């Protein structure tokens, strides 16, 4: 009898793969909720680590919170830059109309 591990997993191609990916892609609101929950949890853990004699544990959690904060600031800067580019240059379809 063949074992289940000897059979290769089924693969999807084309439209089926796109539909499957779309079905399992979380909504932006879900991602925002998860990110907010993670930040809150890390902040609570950082405060709880105050009284423990574990060196650098609080620093590690604080560092992770700082990385998250800087990533958010960077993302916001990119969004602002992109909006600014659209305002000054117009959308891609507007540029095509002007060049035609």
C-alpha positions as CSV (number, residue, x, y, z in Angstrom):
1,X,0.0,0.0,0.0
2,X,1.4,3.4,-0.9
3,X,1.8,6.0,1.8
4,X,0.1,9.3,1.6
5,X,3.4,11.2,1.5
6,X,4.5,9.5,-1.7
7,X,1.7,11.2,-3.7
8,X,2.6,14.8,-4.8
9,X,0.3,17.5,-3.6
10,X,-2.3,18.7,-6.2
11,X,-1.3,21.8,-8.0
12,X,-3.5,24.6,-9.3
13,X,-2.9,26.7,-12.4
14,X,-4.4,29.7,-14.0
15,X,-7.9,30.9,-12.9
16,X,-8.2,28.3,-10.2
17,X,-5.0,29.5,-8.5
18,X,-6.2,33.1,-8.6
19,X,-9.6,32.2,-7.2
20,X,-8.1,30.2,-4.4
21,X,-5.6,33.0,-3.6
22,X,-8.5,35.5,-3.5
23,X,-10.5,33.2,-1.3
24,X,-7.7,33.1,1.3
25,X,-6.5,36.6,1.2
26,X,-7.5,38.4,4.4
27,X,-9.4,41.7,4.1
28,X,-7.4,44.8,4.9
29,X,-9.6,45.4,8.0
30,X,-8.6,41.9,9.2
31,X,-4.9,42.8,8.8
32,X,-5.3,46.1,10.5
33,X,-7.1,44.4,13.4
34,X,-4.4,41.8,13.7
35,X,-1.6,44.4,13.6
36,X,-3.3,46.5,16.3
37,X,-3.8,43.4,18.5
38,X,-0.1,42.5,18.0
39,X,1.1,46.0,19.0
40,X,-1.2,46.0,22.0
41,X,0.0,42.6,23.1
42,X,3.6,43.5,22.7
43,X,3.1,46.7,24.7
44,X,1.5,44.7,27.5
45,X,4.3,42.1,27.4
46,X,6.9,44.9,27.6
47,X,5.3,46.3,30.7
48,X,5.0,42.9,32.3
49,X,8.7,42.3,31.7
50,X,9.6,45.2,33.9
51,X,9.7,43.2,37.1
52,X,11.4,40.1,35.7
53,X,15.2,39.6,36.1
54,X,15.6,38.6,32.5
55,X,18.2,41.0,30.9
56,X,17.3,42.3,27.5
57,X,13.9,40.7,27.3
58,X,12.2,44.1,27.7
59,X,14.6,45.6,25.3
60,X,13.9,42.9,22.7
61,X,10.1,43.5,22.9
62,X,10.7,47.3,22.9
63,X,12.9,46.9,19.8
64,X,10.3,45.0,18.0
65,X,7.7,47.6,18.8
66,X,10.1,50.3,17.4
67,X,10.5,48.3,14.2
68,X,6.8,48.1,13.8
69,X,6.4,51.8,14.4
70,X,9.1,52.7,11.9
71,X,7.6,50.4,9.3
72,X,4.2,52.1,9.7
73,X,5.8,55.5,9.3
74,X,7.7,54.4,6.2
75,X,4.5,52.9,4.7
76,X,2.6,56.2,5.4
77,X,5.4,58.2,3.7
78,X,5.2,55.9,0.6
79,X,1.4,56.4,0.5
80,X,1.8,60.2,0.8
81,X,4.5,60.2,-1.9
82,X,2.3,58.1,-4.2
83,X,-0.7,60.4,-3.7
84,X,1.5,63.4,-4.4
85,X,2.8,61.8,-7.6
86,X,-0.7,61.2,-8.8
87,X,-1.8,64.8,-8.0
88,X,1.2,66.3,-9.8
89,X,1.5,63.9,-12.7
90,X,-2.1,62.6,-13.0
91,X,-3.1,59.0,-13.2
92,X,-1.7,56.7,-15.8
93,X,-4.7,56.9,-18.0
94,X,-4.6,60.7,-17.9
95,X,-0.9,60.6,-19.0
96,X,-1.7,58.3,-21.9
97,X,-4.4,60.7,-23.0
98,X,-2.0,63.7,-22.9
99,X,0.7,61.9,-24.8
100,X,-1.7,60.7,-27.6
